[in-house]
Amino acid sequence: MAGLRHDSIYNKLDDDLATTELDLSGSRSFSKTTARIGLASNPTPSFGAYASWGPGFLPPATEELSRNPDRFGGFNNHLVPATSRGPEVGVRDAAGQVESVAYHEMPAMLLNELQKQHATIQAQQAQIAELRRIVQVLMDERITAKGRETGGN
């Protein structure tokens, strides 16, 4: 068996307290199409087993989006959807009801936190690199200025 799934979510924020200087209105969209593959077998009328594998997709919740770390109000633009990959194995009875299921996926919220931390670290590394460049430019300018003061000696 094989299947496709498409998830799409759209969040819109209208800032009813907007001024000409500050308007926190905005929108965020998240979408992804995923596929799942698997096998199913019913060796007897009262017993069926299945196994499948595929990715998962979980966009940030509205509550998460509303927690903006950059300012009071507006959307948190740092969030990304949580994704996972993993297998699922299960057993069904004669009525098709799941009797037992086992799956292994990293909890989506934890994965989302890891992705946010990774994005934060990358941004901080870029800031550090820029600050190092600025410090080097300032040091070079200071050395050049001292050289002029001493007449190049």
C-alpha positions as CSV (number, residue, x, y, z in Angstrom):
1,M,0.0,0.0,0.0
2,A,1.1,3.6,-0.6
3,G,-0.5,6.9,0.2
4,L,-0.1,10.6,-0.1
5,R,-1.1,13.3,2.4
6,H,-1.1,17.1,2.0
7,D,-1.2,19.3,5.1
8,S,-1.7,23.1,4.8
9,I,-2.3,25.7,7.5
10,Y,-2.7,29.4,7.2
11,N,-2.5,31.8,10.2
12,K,-3.4,35.4,9.9
13,L,-3.0,38.1,12.5
14,D,-4.9,41.5,12.3
15,D,-3.4,44.1,14.7
16,D,-6.5,46.0,15.8
17,L,-4.2,48.4,17.8
18,A,-2.0,49.2,14.8
19,T,-0.6,52.7,14.4
20,T,1.2,54.3,11.5
21,E,4.5,53.6,13.4
22,L,3.8,50.0,14.5
23,D,1.6,47.4,12.8
24,L,2.1,43.8,14.0
25,S,-0.3,42.3,11.5
26,G,1.0,39.4,9.4
27,S,0.4,35.9,8.3
28,R,2.3,32.6,8.2
29,S,1.6,29.6,6.0
30,F,2.9,26.0,6.4
31,S,2.3,23.2,4.0
32,K,3.9,19.9,3.0
33,T,3.0,16.8,1.0
34,T,4.2,13.5,2.5
35,A,4.0,9.9,1.4
36,R,3.7,6.6,3.3
37,I,4.5,3.1,2.1
38,G,3.6,-0.1,3.8
39,L,2.4,-3.7,3.8
40,A,-0.7,-5.3,5.2
41,S,-1.7,-9.0,5.7
42,N,-4.8,-10.8,7.0
43,P,-3.6,-14.4,7.4
44,T,-6.9,-15.3,9.2
45,P,-10.3,-13.6,9.4
46,S,-9.7,-12.6,13.0
47,F,-6.1,-11.4,12.6
48,G,-4.4,-8.8,10.5
49,A,-1.0,-7.2,10.7
50,Y,0.4,-4.1,9.0
51,A,3.7,-2.2,8.8
52,S,4.4,1.1,7.3
53,W,7.0,3.8,7.0
54,G,6.8,7.5,6.2
55,P,7.5,11.1,7.3
56,G,5.4,13.2,9.6
57,F,4.7,16.9,9.5
58,L,3.4,19.2,12.3
59,P,3.2,23.0,11.8
60,P,3.6,25.2,14.9
61,A,0.5,25.7,16.9
62,T,-1.2,29.1,17.0
63,E,-0.1,29.5,20.6
64,E,3.5,29.0,19.6
65,L,3.2,31.5,16.8
66,S,1.8,34.1,19.2
67,R,4.8,33.9,21.5
68,N,7.1,36.4,19.7
69,P,10.6,36.5,21.3
70,D,11.5,39.7,19.4
71,R,8.8,42.0,20.6
72,F,5.5,42.2,22.4
73,G,2.9,41.0,19.9
74,G,3.1,39.8,16.3
75,F,4.1,36.4,15.0
76,N,7.2,34.4,16.1
77,N,8.9,34.2,12.7
78,H,11.6,31.8,14.0
79,L,9.4,28.8,14.1
80,V,9.5,26.0,11.5
81,P,7.3,22.9,11.2
82,A,8.4,19.8,13.0
83,T,9.2,16.9,10.8
84,S,9.9,13.2,11.6
85,R,10.4,9.9,9.9
86,G,9.6,6.5,11.3
87,P,8.0,3.1,11.0
88,E,4.7,2.0,12.4
89,V,3.7,-1.7,13.1
90,G,0.3,-2.8,14.2
91,V,-2.2,-5.7,14.7
92,R,-5.9,-5.6,14.0
93,D,-8.8,-7.8,15.0
94,A,-11.6,-9.2,12.9
95,A,-13.6,-5.9,13.1
96,G,-10.5,-4.0,11.9
97,Q,-9.9,-2.4,15.3
98,V,-6.3,-1.8,16.2
99,E,-5.2,-4.2,19.0
100,S,-1.6,-3.1,19.3
101,V,0.6,-0.6,17.7
102,A,4.2,0.3,17.9
103,Y,5.9,3.2,16.3
104,H,9.1,5.1,16.7
105,E,9.2,8.8,16.0
106,M,10.9,11.5,17.9
107,P,8.2,13.6,19.6
108,A,7.3,16.4,17.2
109,M,7.5,19.1,19.8
110,L,11.0,18.1,20.9
111,L,12.1,18.0,17.3
112,N,10.6,21.5,16.7
113,E,12.6,22.7,19.7
114,L,15.8,21.2,18.3
115,Q,15.1,22.8,14.9
116,K,14.5,26.2,16.6
117,Q,17.7,25.9,18.6
118,H,19.7,25.0,15.5
119,A,18.3,28.0,13.7
120,T,19.1,30.2,16.7
121,I,22.7,28.8,16.8
122,Q,23.2,29.5,13.1
123,A,22.0,33.1,13.5
124,Q,24.3,33.6,16.5
125,Q,27.2,32.2,14.6
126,A,26.5,34.6,11.7
127,Q,26.3,37.5,14.2
128,I,29.6,36.4,15.8
129,A,31.3,36.2,12.4
130,E,30.0,39.7,11.5
131,L,31.2,41.1,14.9
132,R,34.6,39.6,14.4
133,R,34.8,41.2,11.0
134,I,33.9,44.6,12.4
135,V,36.5,44.2,15.2
136,Q,39.1,43.4,12.7
137,V,38.2,46.4,10.6
138,L,38.4,48.7,13.7
139,M,41.7,47.2,14.7
140,D,43.1,47.7,11.2
141,E,41.9,51.3,11.2
142,R,43.5,51.9,14.6
143,I,46.8,50.5,13.5
144,T,46.7,52.6,10.3
145,A,45.8,55.7,12.4
146,K,48.7,55.1,14.8
147,G,51.0,54.6,11.9
148,R,50.1,58.0,10.6
149,E,50.5,59.6,14.0
150,T,54.0,58.2,14.4
151,G,55.0,59.0,10.8
152,G,54.9,55.5,9.6
153,N,57.4,54.2,12.2
